[in-house]
């Protein structure tokens, strides 16, 4: 599940989807507007993608309400967090991951990319995908 503004986070979602397939799993790419917490139980593992917004924070109008509704339903399911940023240091991902773990989310990987994904980010996404499939 992902939200994108410029397409960079969607590109990351597609790399993650490809990595899941390469690892022998099946992925379903879903925009945040088409996902709800009621669907969490339908999946063995999940990935949530959101770029950094404003002062390095999650997108507040569409993404964050869905994320907040989902995180309590995740239980021990393995979760990957991912997203892109343009400014700052990527602090939003550290904050997001820490908050998720404090809420009991089983975060197996967190992947960021500065703007579009480079080879290193794609490699990290594929490793994260494998972690989801093998968990």
C-alpha positions, -999 to 999 in steps of 0.1 A, spaced: 0 0 0 15 34 -9 8 71 -15 28 90 -40 30 126 -50 57 127 -78 58 90 -87 90 82 -68 73 62 -41 52 44 -67 84 35 -85 97 20 -52 64 1 -47 68 -14 -82 104 -25 -74 92 -41 -42 64 -58 -61 90 -72 -85 112 -83 -57 83 -102 -41 77 -120 -73 114 -128 -77 114 -143 -42 85 -166 -50 57 -146 -35 27 -128 -49 23 -90 -44 -7 -68 -49 1 -31 -55 -26 -9 -39 -29 29 -37 -38 42 -3 -71 55 -15 -80 18 -24 -70 2 9 -85 0 44 -76 -15 77 -103 -41 71 -81 -57 45 -50 -62 67 -62 -97 77 -62 -107 40 -24 -106 39 5 -125 54 28 -95 51 25 -59 41 45 -30 29 36 7 34 51 35 13 49 72 18 73 100 8 85 126 33 62 156 34 66 191 49 90 190 78 99 154 72 65 138 82 40 114 66 14 127 42 -14 137 66 -46 138 46 -47 104 28 -18 82 40 -15 88 77 -52 81 85 -50 47 68 -16 39 84 -30 48 118 -60 26 113 -39 -3 100 -10 -4 125 -31 -18 154 -44 -46 132 -10 -57 119 -1 -79 149 31 -99 142 28 -97 104 61 -87 88 60 -51 76 82 -31 53 82 7 54 95 26 23 94 60 7 114 88 -10 124 123 1 139 154 -16 152 175 13 165 168 48 182 136 59 154 110 58 146 116 95 109 110 87 117 73 81 135 70 115 105 86 132 80 65 114 99 33 120 104 41 157 67 50 161 56 18 143 79 -4 165 66 14 196 31 5 185 41 -32 182 45 -34 145 70 -60 133 91 -39 110 115 -61 90 129 -34 68 127 4 62 140 16 28 144 52 17 155 68 -16 165 104 -23 142 113 -51 141 84 -76 154 50 -66 190 44 -75 205 9 -78 213 8 -40 176 15 -31 163 -10 -56 187 -36 -41 174 -28 -6 138 -30 -18 144 -64 -33 161 -76 0 131 -62 19 107 -81 -5 126 -113 2 123 -107 39 85 -104 35 82 -136 15 105 -156 38 90 -144 70 
